[in-house]
Amino acid sequence: MMRLLTALILTCCAACATADVHTVQMLNRNEAGSMVFDPPYLNIAPGDTVQFLATARGHNAAAIEGLVPEGATTFKGQINEELTLTLDIEGLYGVKCTPHFAMGMVMLIEVGPQVAEPQDLPADLPRRAADRLHSYLSARN
């Protein structure tokens, strides 16, 4: 029994040790324009962590309704506060800054293989947000 418990603990620790932490800044402006997440797109492995930094005041990170994989938990950070998420479920996660959503302050996180296509995005997004999200999917390597 003790050997089994030790093996389980070592397996869990090894899995945690291989997970990456990705940092995203919430900005008023950068070379891509105004009201942006930097980077605007991430492709990460299941179990990786994303840390949203409150680099500029007035921003948060929240899930876009209808743009979270089935079975995944939605999230909503507080304004001016950092948010750290560990994403285990594969699929496409849309992230918005709640106060600046209509201004196009959005990003995408694709967990697992790149399989999403622009038509996978919800049809009822604000125009500027939809334009940016489509461009992020189109620009993937």
N, CA, C and O atoms as CSV, one atom per row, in Angstrom:
chain,resi,resn,atom,element,x,y,z
A,1,MET,N,N,0.827,-1.192,0.000
A,1,MET,CA,C,0.000,0.000,0.000
A,1,MET,C,C,0.874,1.260,0.000
A,1,MET,O,O,0.599,2.230,-0.706
A,2,MET,N,N,1.930,1.212,0.811
A,2,MET,CA,C,2.816,2.366,0.897
A,2,MET,C,C,3.525,2.608,-0.436
A,2,MET,O,O,3.724,3.760,-0.822
A,3,ARG,N,N,3.906,1.550,-1.139
A,3,ARG,CA,C,4.558,1.696,-2.442
A,3,ARG,C,C,3.616,2.331,-3.451
A,3,ARG,O,O,4.031,3.164,-4.256
A,4,LEU,N,N,2.344,1.938,-3.409
A,4,LEU,CA,C,1.348,2.504,-4.317
A,4,LEU,C,C,1.159,3.986,-4.043
A,4,LEU,O,O,1.091,4.789,-4.974
A,5,LEU,N,N,1.074,4.351,-2.774
A,5,LEU,CA,C,0.920,5.756,-2.399
A,5,LEU,C,C,2.130,6.567,-2.838
A,5,LEU,O,O,1.980,7.671,-3.360
A,6,THR,N,N,3.321,6.031,-2.633
A,6,THR,CA,C,4.546,6.721,-3.054
A,6,THR,C,C,4.569,6.894,-4.569
A,6,THR,O,O,4.943,7.958,-5.062
A,7,ALA,N,N,4.178,5.871,-5.305
A,7,ALA,CA,C,4.145,5.961,-6.772
A,7,ALA,C,C,3.156,7.021,-7.235
A,7,ALA,O,O,3.442,7.770,-8.169
A,8,LEU,N,N,2.001,7.091,-6.594
A,8,LEU,CA,C,1.007,8.107,-6.953
A,8,LEU,C,C,1.524,9.509,-6.687
A,8,LEU,O,O,1.335,10.410,-7.504
A,9,ILE,N,N,2.173,9.693,-5.550
A,9,ILE,CA,C,2.708,11.016,-5.218
A,9,ILE,C,C,3.786,11.414,-6.210
A,9,ILE,O,O,3.803,12.555,-6.673
A,10,LEU,N,N,4.688,10.498,-6.548
A,10,LEU,CA,C,5.746,10.805,-7.513
A,10,LEU,C,C,5.179,11.113,-8.887
A,10,LEU,O,O,5.685,11.998,-9.577
A,11,THR,N,N,4.139,10.399,-9.297
A,11,THR,CA,C,3.504,10.655,-10.587
A,11,THR,C,C,2.888,12.041,-10.602
A,11,THR,O,O,3.048,12.780,-11.573
A,12,CYS,N,N,2.193,12.398,-9.548
A,12,CYS,CA,C,1.575,13.726,-9.468
A,12,CYS,C,C,2.630,14.821,-9.467
A,12,CYS,O,O,2.473,15.835,-10.147
A,13,CYS,N,N,3.700,14.626,-8.713
A,13,CYS,CA,C,4.756,15.631,-8.664
A,13,CYS,C,C,5.438,15.781,-10.021
A,13,CYS,O,O,5.777,16.895,-10.422
A,14,ALA,N,N,5.641,14.687,-10.722
A,14,ALA,CA,C,6.257,14.753,-12.051
A,14,ALA,C,C,5.363,15.500,-13.016
A,14,ALA,O,O,5.857,16.281,-13.831
A,15,ALA,N,N,4.059,15.282,-12.947
A,15,ALA,CA,C,3.123,15.991,-13.819
A,15,ALA,C,C,3.140,17.482,-13.524
A,15,ALA,O,O,3.104,18.297,-14.446
A,16,CYS,N,N,3.194,17.845,-12.246
A,16,CYS,CA,C,3.225,19.260,-11.874
A,16,CYS,C,C,4.515,19.918,-12.332
A,16,CYS,O,O,4.518,21.082,-12.733
A,17,ALA,N,N,5.609,19.174,-12.270
A,17,ALA,CA,C,6.907,19.736,-12.637
A,17,ALA,C,C,6.993,20.038,-14.124
A,17,ALA,O,O,7.758,20.917,-14.520
A,18,THR,N,N,6.237,19.342,-14.958
A,18,THR,CA,C,6.318,19.567,-16.391
A,18,THR,C,C,5.351,20.648,-16.881
A,18,THR,O,O,5.454,21.082,-18.028
A,19,ALA,N,N,4.428,21.085,-16.046
A,19,ALA,CA,C,3.471,22.112,-16.457
A,19,ALA,C,C,4.176,23.466,-16.569
A,19,ALA,O,O,5.023,23.805,-15.742
A,20,ASP,N,N,3.821,24.229,-17.593
A,20,ASP,CA,C,4.397,25.551,-17.807
A,20,ASP,C,C,3.482,26.625,-17.246
A,20,ASP,O,O,2.282,26.412,-17.072
A,21,VAL,N,N,4.070,27.788,-16.967
A,21,VAL,CA,C,3.315,28.972,-16.562
A,21,VAL,C,C,3.480,30.003,-17.667
A,21,VAL,O,O,4.601,30.343,-18.045
A,22,HIS,N,N,2.361,30.499,-18.183
A,22,HIS,CA,C,2.348,31.490,-19.256
A,22,HIS,C,C,1.835,32.806,-18.678
A,22,HIS,O,O,0.834,32.828,-17.961
A,23,THR,N,N,2.516,33.889,-18.990
A,23,THR,CA,C,2.150,35.198,-18.464
A,23,THR,C,C,1.483,36.029,-19.556
A,23,THR,O,O,1.974,36.108,-20.683
A,24,VAL,N,N,0.362,36.644,-19.204
A,24,VAL,CA,C,-0.366,37.517,-20.114
A,24,VAL,C,C,-0.517,38.874,-19.428
A,24,VAL,O,O,-0.960,38.957,-18.283
A,25,GLN,N,N,-0.146,39.928,-20.138
A,25,GLN,CA,C,-0.303,41.275,-19.609
A,25,GLN,C,C,-1.606,41.892,-20.107
A,25,GLN,O,O,-1.989,41.705,-21.262
A,26,MET,N,N,-2.275,42.617,-19.240
A,26,MET,CA,C,-3.469,43.376,-19.614
A,26,MET,C,C,-3.021,44.831,-19.776
A,26,MET,O,O,-2.612,45.474,-18.809
A,27,LEU,N,N,-3.104,45.346,-21.016
A,27,LEU,CA,C,-2.504,46.640,-21.345
A,27,LEU,C,C,-3.507,47.624,-21.943
A,27,LEU,O,O,-4.488,47.229,-22.573
A,28,ASN,N,N,-3.242,48.906,-21.735
A,28,ASN,CA,C,-4.024,49.944,-22.408
A,28,ASN,C,C,-3.612,50.071,-23.864
A,28,ASN,O,O,-4.440,50.367,-24.725
A,29,ARG,N,N,-2.315,49.843,-24.143
A,29,ARG,CA,C,-1.807,50.006,-25.501
A,29,ARG,C,C,-0.474,49.290,-25.645
A,29,ARG,O,O,0.328,49.224,-24.713
A,30,ASN,N,N,-0.263,48.757,-26.843
A,30,ASN,CA,C,1.060,48.280,-27.262
A,30,ASN,C,C,1.137,48.450,-28.775
A,30,ASN,O,O,0.289,49.125,-29.358
A,31,GLU,N,N,2.134,47.854,-29.421
A,31,GLU,CA,C,2.295,48.054,-30.861
A,31,GLU,C,C,1.125,47.504,-31.675
A,31,GLU,O,O,0.949,47.895,-32.829
A,32,ALA,N,N,0.326,46.609,-31.102
A,32,ALA,CA,C,-0.831,46.039,-31.809
A,32,ALA,C,C,-2.063,46.942,-31.740
A,32,ALA,O,O,-3.017,46.745,-32.494
A,33,GLY,N,N,-2.049,47.924,-30.848
A,33,GLY,CA,C,-3.200,48.819,-30.730
A,33,GLY,C,C,-3.558,49.086,-29.284
A,33,GLY,O,O,-2.741,48.914,-28.380
A,34,SER,N,N,-4.795,49.509,-29.083
A,34,SER,CA,C,-5.241,49.838,-27.735
A,34,SER,C,C,-6.119,48.728,-27.177
A,34,SER,O,O,-6.724,47.952,-27.917
A,35,MET,N,N,-6.171,48.675,-25.857
A,35,MET,CA,C,-6.961,47.704,-25.107
A,35,MET,C,C,-6.651,46.289,-25.576
A,35,MET,O,O,-7.414,45.686,-26.331
A,36,VAL,N,N,-5.505,45.767,-25.108
A,36,VAL,CA,C,-5.021,44.475,-25.597
A,36,VAL,C,C,-4.527,43.581,-24.464
A,36,VAL,O,O,-4.105,44.048,-23.406
A,37,PHE,N,N,-4.594,42.295,-24.724
A,37,PHE,CA,C,-3.889,41.299,-23.941
A,37,PHE,C,C,-2.604,41.003,-24.705
A,37,PHE,O,O,-2.610,40.940,-25.934
A,38,ASP,N,N,-1.514,40.824,-23.986
A,38,ASP,CA,C,-0.240,40.537,-24.633
A,38,ASP,C,C,0.399,39.327,-23.965
A,38,ASP,O,O,0.819,39.424,-22.812
A,39,PRO,N,N,0.486,38.195,-24.650
A,39,PRO,CA,C,0.140,37.951,-26.045
A,39,PRO,C,C,-1.368,37.771,-26.227
A,39,PRO,O,O,-2.083,37.481,-25.268
A,40,PRO,N,N,-1.849,37.945,-27.466
A,40,PRO,CA,C,-3.285,37.823,-27.727
A,40,PRO,C,C,-3.746,36.382,-27.966
A,40,PRO,O,O,-4.945,36.106,-28.002
A,41,TYR,N,N,-2.774,35.458,-28.131
A,41,TYR,CA,C,-3.113,34.054,-28.403
A,41,TYR,C,C,-2.066,33.165,-27.743
A,41,TYR,O,O,-0.866,33.432,-27.812
A,42,LEU,N,N,-2.547,32.106,-27.103
A,42,LEU,CA,C,-1.651,31.095,-26.539
A,42,LEU,C,C,-2.127,29.717,-26.965
A,42,LEU,O,O,-3.329,29.458,-27.025
A,43,ASN,N,N,-1.188,28.842,-27.259
A,43,ASN,CA,C,-1.492,27.425,-27.440
A,43,ASN,C,C,-0.701,26.711,-26.353
A,43,ASN,O,O,0.529,26.702,-26.379
A,44,ILE,N,N,-1.409,26.113,-25.395
A,44,ILE,CA,C,-0.765,25.532,-24.230
A,44,ILE,C,C,-1.147,24.071,-24.072
A,44,ILE,O,O,-2.088,23.592,-24.705
A,45,ALA,N,N,-0.426,23.381,-23.240
A,45,ALA,CA,C,-0.713,21.978,-22.939
A,45,ALA,C,C,-1.713,21.889,-21.794
A,45,ALA,O,O,-1.743,22.768,-20.932
A,46,PRO,N,N,-2.526,20.846,-21.773
A,46,PRO,CA,C,-3.418,20.648,-20.629
A,46,PRO,C,C,-2.600,20.607,-19.329
A,46,PRO,O,O,-1.552,19.964,-19.263
A,47,GLY,N,N,-3.089,21.294,-18.315
A,47,GLY,CA,C,-2.392,21.366,-17.038
A,47,GLY,C,C,-1.488,22.566,-16.893
A,47,GLY,O,O,-0.994,22.838,-15.799
A,48,ASP,N,N,-1.257,23.299,-17.986
A,48,ASP,CA,C,-0.467,24.528,-17.900
A,48,ASP,C,C,-1.269,25.608,-17.174
A,48,ASP,O,O,-2.496,25.552,-17.088
A,49,THR,N,N,-0.537,26.581,-16.663
A,49,THR,CA,C,-1.138,27.694,-15.925
A,49,THR,C,C,-0.973,28.979,-16.718
A,49,THR,O,O,0.065,29.211,-17.339
A,50,VAL,N,N,-2.001,29.807,-16.690
A,50,VAL,CA,C,-1.952,31.135,-17.305
A,50,VAL,C,C,-2.134,32.154,-16.198
A,50,VAL,O,O,-3.081,32.086,-15.414
A,51,GLN,N,N,-1.206,33.103,-16.148
A,51,GLN,CA,C,-1.249,34.154,-15.141
A,51,GLN,C,C,-1.497,35.483,-15.849
A,51,GLN,O,O,-0.685,35.925,-16.662
A,52,PHE,N,N,-2.628,36.114,-15.532
A,52,PHE,CA,C,-2.978,37.415,-16.092
A,52,PHE,C,C,-2.467,38.491,-15.145
A,52,PHE,O,O,-2.851,38.531,-13.976
A,53,LEU,N,N,-1.600,39.364,-15.654
A,53,LEU,CA,C,-1.012,40.424,-14.846
A,53,LEU,C,C,-1.758,41.730,-15.051
A,53,LEU,O,O,-2.030,42.130,-16.183
A,54,ALA,N,N,-2.081,42.384,-13.964
A,54,ALA,CA,C,-2.773,43.682,-14.020
A,54,ALA,C,C,-1.731,44.770,-14.275
A,54,ALA,O,O,-1.449,45.594,-13.405
A,55,THR,N,N,-1.164,44.757,-15.484
A,55,THR,CA,C,-0.090,45.674,-15.854
A,55,THR,C,C,-0.587,47.113,-15.912
A,55,THR,O,O,0.107,48.026,-15.463
A,56,ALA,N,N,-1.776,47.323,-16.458
A,56,ALA,CA,C,-2.401,48.644,-16.503
A,56,ALA,C,C,-3.715,48.575,-15.715
A,56,ALA,O,O,-4.340,47.517,-15.636
A,57,ARG,N,N,-4.121,49.682,-15.146
A,57,ARG,CA,C,-5.326,49.710,-14.317
A,57,ARG,C,C,-6.589,49.683,-15.182
A,57,ARG,O,O,-6.589,50.119,-16.333
A,58,GLY,N,N,-7.673,49.152,-14.581
A,58,GLY,CA,C,-8.971,49.175,-15.239
A,58,GLY,C,C,-9.326,47.925,-16.018
A,58,GLY,O,O,-10.315,47.915,-16.752
A,59,HIS,N,N,-8.524,46.850,-15.869
A,59,HIS,CA,C,-8.747,45.637,-16.658
A,59,HIS,C,C,-8.986,44.419,-15.774
A,59,HIS,O,O,-8.619,44.392,-14.599
A,60,ASN,N,N,-9.610,43.418,-16.376
A,60,ASN,CA,C,-9.736,42.105,-15.758
A,60,ASN,C,C,-9.670,41.059,-16.861
A,60,ASN,O,O,-9.609,41.392,-18.045
A,61,ALA,N,N,-9.683,39.805,-16.467
A,61,ALA,CA,C,-9.729,38.689,-17.410
A,61,ALA,C,C,-10.936,37.837,-17.029
A,61,ALA,O,O,-11.072,37.404,-15.885
A,62,ALA,N,N,-11.815,37.604,-18.016
A,62,ALA,CA,C,-13.033,36.823,-17.781
A,62,ALA,C,C,-13.321,35.962,-18.995
A,62,ALA,O,O,-12.966,36.318,-20.118
A,63,ALA,N,N,-13.962,34.831,-18.767
A,63,ALA,CA,C,-14.340,33.941,-19.863
A,63,ALA,C,C,-15.407,34.606,-20.723
A,63,ALA,O,O,-16.291,35.296,-20.215
A,64,ILE,N,N,-15.311,34.389,-22.030
A,64,ILE,CA,C,-16.343,34.856,-22.953
A,64,ILE,C,C,-17.425,33.783,-22.996
A,64,ILE,O,O,-17.151,32.619,-23.288
A,65,GLU,N,N,-18.642,34.187,-22.705
A,65,GLU,CA,C,-19.760,33.247,-22.710
A,65,GLU,C,C,-19.877,32.571,-24.071
A,65,GLU,O,O,-19.855,33.234,-25.108
A,66,GLY,N,N,-20.001,31.259,-24.059
A,66,GLY,CA,C,-20.110,30.500,-25.297
A,66,GLY,C,C,-18.780,30.158,-25.933
A,66,GLY,O,O,-18.739,29.555,-27.005
A,67,LEU,N,N,-17.692,30.536,-25.284
A,67,LEU,CA,C,-16.364,30.282,-25.847
A,67,LEU,C,C,-15.447,29.666,-24.788
A,67,LEU,O,O,-14.327,30.121,-24.555
A,68,VAL,N,N,-15.973,28.613,-24.162
A,68,VAL,CA,C,-15.239,27.819,-23.180
A,68,VAL,C,C,-15.578,26.366,-23.483
A,68,VAL,O,O,-16.742,26.054,-23.737
A,69,PRO,N,N,-14.599,25.470,-23.462
A,69,PRO,CA,C,-14.891,24.071,-23.781
A,69,PRO,C,C,-15.955,23.469,-22.855
A,69,PRO,O,O,-16.082,23.852,-21.692
A,70,GLU,N,N,-16.697,22.535,-23.396
A,70,GLU,CA,C,-17.712,21.845,-22.604
A,70,GLU,C,C,-17.044,21.161,-21.418
A,70,GLU,O,O,-16.041,20.463,-21.568
A,71,GLY,N,N,-17.615,21.375,-20.243
A,71,GLY,CA,C,-17.075,20.785,-19.023
A,71,GLY,C,C,-16.062,21.657,-18.301
A,71,GLY,O,O,-15.695,21.361,-17.164
A,72,ALA,N,N,-15.605,22.721,-18.939
A,72,ALA,CA,C,-14.640,23.626,-18.302
A,72,ALA,C,C,-15.381,24.637,-17.428
A,72,ALA,O,O,-16.528,24.994,-17.696
A,73,THR,N,N,-14.715,25.076,-16.403
A,73,THR,CA,C,-15.280,26.070,-15.501
A,73,THR,C,C,-15.038,27.461,-16.064
A,73,THR,O,O,-13.935,27.761,-16.520
A,74,THR,N,N,-16.063,28.318,-16.036
A,74,THR,CA,C,-15.857,29.704,-16.460
A,74,THR,C,C,-15.115,30.457,-15.351
A,74,THR,O,O,-15.003,29.967,-14.227
A,75,PHE,N,N,-14.627,31.614,-15.667
A,75,PHE,CA,C,-13.854,32.398,-14.706
A,75,PHE,C,C,-14.109,33.869,-14.925
A,75,PHE,O,O,-14.473,34.293,-16.022
A,76,LYS,N,N,-13.915,34.652,-13.869
A,76,LYS,CA,C,-14.033,36.107,-13.960
A,76,LYS,C,C,-13.172,36.719,-12.863
A,76,LYS,O,O,-13.477,36.613,-11.675
A,77,GLY,N,N,-12.089,37.362,-13.292
A,77,GLY,CA,C,-11.222,38.043,-12.345
A,77,GLY,C,C,-11.775,39.408,-11.981
A,77,GLY,O,O,-12.644,39.948,-12.666
A,78,GLN,N,N,-11.267,39.945,-10.913
A,78,GLN,CA,C,-11.673,41.274,-10.461
A,78,GLN,C,C,-10.868,42.351,-11.199
A,78,GLN,O,O,-9.739,42.110,-11.625
A,79,ILE,N,N,-11.457,43.526,-11.341
A,79,ILE,CA,C,-10.766,44.658,-11.972
A,79,ILE,C,C,-9.513,44.979,-11.157
A,79,ILE,O,O,-9.548,44.985,-9.927
A,80,ASN,N,N,-8.412,45.243,-11.853
A,80,ASN,CA,C,-7.126,45.629,-11.266
A,80,ASN,C,C,-6.464,44.530,-10.443
A,80,ASN,O,O,-5.565,44.816,-9.653
A,81,GLU,N,N,-6.884,43.289,-10.610
A,81,GLU,CA,C,-6.276,42.198,-9.857
A,81,GLU,C,C,-5.745,41.126,-10.802
A,81,GLU,O,O,-6.293,40.889,-11.878
A,82,GLU,N,N,-4.673,40.493,-10.373
A,82,GLU,CA,C,-4.119,39.394,-11.154
A,82,GLU,C,C,-5.011,38.172,-11.005
A,82,GLU,O,O,-5.707,38.011,-10.003
A,83,LEU,N,N,-4.978,37.321,-12.011
A,83,LEU,CA,C,-5.770,36.094,-12.017
A,83,LEU,C,C,-4.871,34.975,-12.521
A,83,LEU,O,O,-4.171,35.137,-13.521
A,84,THR,N,N,-4.891,33.844,-11.833
A,84,THR,CA,C,-4.109,32.687,-12.235
A,84,THR,C,C,-5.055,31.511,-12.449
A,84,THR,O,O,-5.852,31.170,-11.575
A,85,LEU,N,N,-4.952,30.892,-13.634
A,85,LEU,CA,C,-5.797,29.752,-13.997
A,85,LEU,C,C,-4.933,28.581,-14.420
A,85,LEU,O,O,-3.921,28.756,-15.098
A,86,THR,N,N,-5.334,27.395,-14.018
A,86,THR,CA,C,-4.751,26.173,-14.551
A,86,THR,C,C,-5.815,25.534,-15.425
A,86,THR,O,O,-6.903,25.208,-14.949
A,87,LEU,N,N,-5.503,25.354,-16.703
A,87,LEU,CA,C,-6.478,24.859,-17.668
A,87,LEU,C,C,-6.167,23.410,-18.014
A,87,LEU,O,O,-5.120,23.103,-18.584
A,88,ASP,N,N,-7.100,22.519,-17.657
A,88,ASP,CA,C,-6.910,21.086,-17.842
A,88,ASP,C,C,-7.705,20.516,-19.010
A,88,ASP,O,O,-7.315,19.501,-19.588
A,89,ILE,N,N,-8.810,21.157,-19.360
A,89,ILE,CA,C,-9.702,20.630,-20.392
A,89,ILE,C,C,-9.299,21.202,-21.751
A,89,ILE,O,O,-9.187,22.417,-21.913
A,90,GLU,N,N,-9.083,20.318,-22.721
A,90,GLU,CA,C,-8.678,20.756,-24.052
A,90,GLU,C,C,-9.800,21.508,-24.752
A,90,GLU,O,O,-10.982,21.227,-24.548
A,91,GLY,N,N,-9.406,22.471,-25.581
A,91,GLY,CA,C,-10.362,23.241,-26.362
A,91,GLY,C,C,-9.987,24.704,-26.404
A,91,GLY,O,O,-8.890,25.099,-26.007
A,92,LEU,N,N,-10.919,25.499,-26.891
A,92,LEU,CA,C,-10.700,26.928,-27.116
A,92,LEU,C,C,-11.366,27.738,-26.008
A,92,LEU,O,O,-12.553,27.574,-25.724
A,93,TYR,N,N,-10.578,28.615,-25.388
A,93,TYR,CA,C,-11.061,29.501,-24.326
A,93,TYR,C,C,-10.984,30.939,-24.842
A,93,TYR,O,O,-9.912,31.405,-25.229
A,94,GLY,N,N,-12.100,31.627,-24.846
A,94,GLY,CA,C,-12.114,33.043,-25.166
A,94,GLY,C,C,-12.016,33.832,-23.883
A,94,GLY,O,O,-12.688,33.520,-22.900
A,95,VAL,N,N,-11.174,34.861,-23.889
A,95,VAL,CA,C,-10.958,35.698,-22.707
A,95,VAL,C,C,-11.255,37.138,-23.094
A,95,VAL,O,O,-10.868,37.595,-24.169
A,96,LYS,N,N,-11.941,37.844,-22.215
A,96,LYS,CA,C,-12.253,39.253,-22.450
A,96,LYS,C,C,-11.898,40.080,-21.220
A,96,LYS,O,O,-11.803,39.567,-20.105
A,97,CYS,N,N,-11.709,41.354,-21.454
A,97,CYS,CA,C,-11.698,42.336,-20.374
A,97,CYS,C,C,-13.128,42.866,-20.346
A,97,CYS,O,O,-13.592,43.470,-21.313
A,98,THR,N,N,-13.811,42.640,-19.253
A,98,THR,CA,C,-15.238,42.974,-19.186
A,98,THR,C,C,-15.529,44.431,-19.553
A,98,THR,O,O,-16.417,44.670,-20.372
A,99,PRO,N,N,-14.816,45.426,-18.982
A,99,PRO,CA,C,-15.144,46.812,-19.337
A,99,PRO,C,C,-14.781,47.195,-20.771
A,99,PRO,O,O,-15.327,48.163,-21.300
A,100,HIS,N,N,-13.876,46.460,-21.408
A,100,HIS,CA,C,-13.392,46.838,-22.740
A,100,HIS,C,C,-13.695,45.793,-23.813
A,100,HIS,O,O,-13.043,45.764,-24.857
A,101,PHE,N,N,-14.676,44.944,-23.559
A,101,PHE,CA,C,-15.043,43.879,-24.492
A,101,PHE,C,C,-15.473,44.452,-25.839
A,101,PHE,O,O,-15.015,43.993,-26.885
A,102,ALA,N,N,-16.342,45.443,-25.814
A,102,ALA,CA,C,-16.838,46.042,-27.060
A,102,ALA,C,C,-15.728,46.754,-27.833
A,102,ALA,O,O,-15.836,46.951,-29.043
A,103,MET,N,N,-14.648,47.143,-27.120
A,103,MET,CA,C,-13.512,47.793,-27.773
A,103,MET,C,C,-12.548,46.760,-28.359
A,103,MET,O,O,-11.535,47.122,-28.956
A,104,GLY,N,N,-12.866,45.478,-28.188
A,104,GLY,CA,C,-12.046,44.431,-28.775
A,104,GLY,C,C,-10.935,43.911,-27.887
A,104,GLY,O,O,-9.986,43.308,-28.387
A,105,MET,N,N,-11.025,44.128,-26.566
A,105,MET,CA,C,-9.990,43.615,-25.677
A,105,MET,C,C,-10.303,42.157,-25.357
A,105,MET,O,O,-11.009,41.844,-24.398
A,106,VAL,N,N,-9.750,41.272,-26.199
A,106,VAL,CA,C,-10.002,39.837,-26.123
A,106,VAL,C,C,-8.716,39.077,-26.436
A,106,VAL,O,O,-7.758,39.631,-26.974
A,107,MET,N,N,-8.723,37.812,-26.089
A,107,MET,CA,C,-7.624,36.924,-26.459
A,107,MET,C,C,-8.161,35.509,-26.535
A,107,MET,O,O,-9.277,35.234,-26.093
A,108,LEU,N,N,-7.364,34.610,-27.097
A,108,LEU,CA,C,-7.716,33.199,-27.193
A,108,LEU,C,C,-6.634,32.341,-26.563
A,108,LEU,O,O,-5.440,32.604,-26.703
A,109,ILE,N,N,-7.090,31.300,-25.862
A,109,ILE,CA,C,-6.187,30.283,-25.341
A,109,ILE,C,C,-6.682,28.955,-25.889
A,109,ILE,O,O,-7.822,28.555,-25.654
A,110,GLU,N,N,-5.810,28.281,-26.619
A,110,GLU,CA,C,-6.146,26.977,-27.170
A,110,GLU,C,C,-5.361,25.940,-26.369
A,110,GLU,O,O,-4.131,25.917,-26.398
A,111,VAL,N,N,-6.083,25.094,-25.663
A,111,VAL,CA,C,-5.459,24.065,-24.841
A,111,VAL,C,C,-5.451,22.767,-25.637
A,111,VAL,O,O,-6.497,22.284,-26.070
A,112,GLY,N,N,-4.265,22.211,-25.823
A,112,GLY,CA,C,-4.134,20.999,-26.630
A,112,GLY,C,C,-3.871,21.351,-28.078
A,112,GLY,O,O,-3.451,22.466,-28.388
A,113,PRO,N,N,-4.120,20.389,-28.975
A,113,PRO,CA,C,-3.832,20.613,-30.393
A,113,PRO,C,C,-4.650,21.770,-30.974
A,113,PRO,O,O,-5.766,22.046,-30.532
A,114,GLN,N,N,-4.072,22.434,-31.969
A,114,GLN,CA,C,-4.765,23.532,-32.643
A,114,GLN,C,C,-5.812,22.946,-33.587
A,114,GLN,O,O,-5.485,22.423,-34.652
A,115,VAL,N,N,-7.080,23.045,-33.175
A,115,VAL,CA,C,-8.152,22.486,-33.999
A,115,VAL,C,C,-9.265,23.488,-34.283
A,115,VAL,O,O,-10.089,23.260,-35.168
A,116,ALA,N,N,-9.297,24.588,-33.547
A,116,ALA,CA,C,-10.388,25.558,-33.712
A,116,ALA,C,C,-10.255,26.294,-35.038
A,116,ALA,O,O,-9.155,26.506,-35.550
A,117,GLU,N,N,-11.390,26.672,-35.570
A,117,GLU,CA,C,-11.476,27.453,-36.804
A,117,GLU,C,C,-12.306,28.706,-36.520
A,117,GLU,O,O,-13.077,28.723,-35.560
A,118,PRO,N,N,-12.163,29.759,-37.341
A,118,PRO,CA,C,-12.931,30.982,-37.100
A,118,PRO,C,C,-14.434,30.754,-36.975
A,118,PRO,O,O,-15.099,31.465,-36.222
A,119,GLN,N,N,-14.980,29.786,-37.692
A,119,GLN,CA,C,-16.426,29.552,-37.598
A,119,GLN,C,C,-16.820,28.955,-36.245
A,119,GLN,O,O,-18.010,28.856,-35.946
A,120,ASP,N,N,-15.843,28.554,-35.422
A,120,ASP,CA,C,-16.131,28.033,-34.095
A,120,ASP,C,C,-16.443,29.137,-33.093
A,120,ASP,O,O,-16.847,28.853,-31.966
A,121,LEU,N,N,-16.260,30.390,-33.490
A,121,LEU,CA,C,-16.514,31.513,-32.586
A,121,LEU,C,C,-18.007,31.825,-32.520
A,121,LEU,O,O,-18.714,31.656,-33.513
A,122,PRO,N,N,-18.501,32.280,-31.353
A,122,PRO,CA,C,-19.917,32.654,-31.250
A,122,PRO,C,C,-20.274,33.766,-32.238
A,122,PRO,O,O,-19.450,34.636,-32.525
A,123,ALA,N,N,-21.479,33.735,-32.745
A,123,ALA,CA,C,-21.916,34.711,-33.744
A,123,ALA,C,C,-22.286,36.055,-33.128
A,123,ALA,O,O,-22.330,37.058,-33.840
A,124,ASP,N,N,-22.550,36.102,-31.838
A,124,ASP,CA,C,-23.062,37.328,-31.220
A,124,ASP,C,C,-21.992,38.168,-30.517
A,124,ASP,O,O,-22.315,38.929,-29.605
A,125,LEU,N,N,-20.744,38.047,-30.920
A,125,LEU,CA,C,-19.671,38.839,-30.328
A,125,LEU,C,C,-19.730,40.280,-30.818
A,125,LEU,O,O,-20.173,40.527,-31.940
A,126,PRO,N,N,-19.288,41.247,-29.993
A,126,PRO,CA,C,-19.144,42.611,-30.504
A,126,PRO,C,C,-18.213,42.609,-31.718
A,126,PRO,O,O,-17.266,41.823,-31.765
A,127,ARG,N,N,-18.466,43.462,-32.682
A,127,ARG,CA,C,-17.748,43.454,-33.954
A,127,ARG,C,C,-16.233,43.519,-33.778
A,127,ARG,O,O,-15.511,42.716,-34.370
A,128,ARG,N,N,-15.744,44.458,-32.976
A,128,ARG,CA,C,-14.287,44.603,-32.819
A,128,ARG,C,C,-13.680,43.376,-32.140
A,128,ARG,O,O,-12.574,42.958,-32.482
A,129,ALA,N,N,-14.400,42.803,-31.183
A,129,ALA,CA,C,-13.929,41.589,-30.519
A,129,ALA,C,C,-13.881,40.437,-31.519
A,129,ALA,O,O,-12.899,39.696,-31.564
A,130,ALA,N,N,-14.925,40.283,-32.315
A,130,ALA,CA,C,-14.973,39.209,-33.318
A,130,ALA,C,C,-13.851,39.370,-34.334
A,130,ALA,O,O,-13.198,38.391,-34.696
A,131,ASP,N,N,-13.623,40.589,-34.795
A,131,ASP,CA,C,-12.551,40.829,-35.768
A,131,ASP,C,C,-11.197,40.404,-35.214
A,131,ASP,O,O,-10.418,39.744,-35.901
A,132,ARG,N,N,-10.920,40.785,-33.973
A,132,ARG,CA,C,-9.630,40.418,-33.381
A,132,ARG,C,C,-9.526,38.908,-33.187
A,132,ARG,O,O,-8.492,38.319,-33.501
A,133,LEU,N,N,-10.571,38.277,-32.679
A,133,LEU,CA,C,-10.522,36.832,-32.450
A,133,LEU,C,C,-10.316,36.071,-33.760
A,133,LEU,O,O,-9.541,35.116,-33.812
A,134,HIS,N,N,-11.014,36.497,-34.819
A,134,HIS,CA,C,-10.823,35.862,-36.121
A,134,HIS,C,C,-9.382,36.019,-36.599
A,134,HIS,O,O,-8.794,35.079,-37.134
A,135,SER,N,N,-8.818,37.208,-36.405
A,135,SER,CA,C,-7.443,37.441,-36.853
A,135,SER,C,C,-6.455,36.594,-36.041
A,135,SER,O,O,-5.453,36.137,-36.592
A,136,TYR,N,N,-6.710,36.377,-34.757
A,136,TYR,CA,C,-5.810,35.552,-33.946
A,136,TYR,C,C,-5.843,34.100,-34.431
A,136,TYR,O,O,-4.798,33.455,-34.517
A,137,LEU,N,N,-7.019,33.590,-34.746
A,137,LEU,CA,C,-7.102,32.222,-35.246
A,137,LEU,C,C,-6.434,32.086,-36.614
A,137,LEU,O,O,-5.776,31.085,-36.900
A,138,SER,N,N,-6.609,33.092,-37.439
A,138,SER,CA,C,-6.031,33.043,-38.782
A,138,SER,C,C,-4.510,33.153,-38.770
A,138,SER,O,O,-3.846,32.631,-39.665
A,139,ALA,N,N,-3.949,33.831,-37.759
A,139,ALA,CA,C,-2.504,34.095,-37.715
A,139,ALA,C,C,-1.712,32.997,-37.030
A,139,ALA,O,O,-0.486,33.084,-36.965
A,140,ARG,N,N,-2.369,31.971,-36.521
A,140,ARG,CA,C,-1.641,30.898,-35.829
A,140,ARG,C,C,-0.618,30.247,-36.748
A,140,ARG,O,O,-0.799,30.203,-37.965
A,141,ASN,N,N,0.440,29.752,-36.162
A,141,ASN,CA,C,1.473,29.041,-36.942
A,141,ASN,C,C,1.039,27.625,-37.157
A,141,ASN,O,O,1.757,26.848,-37.788
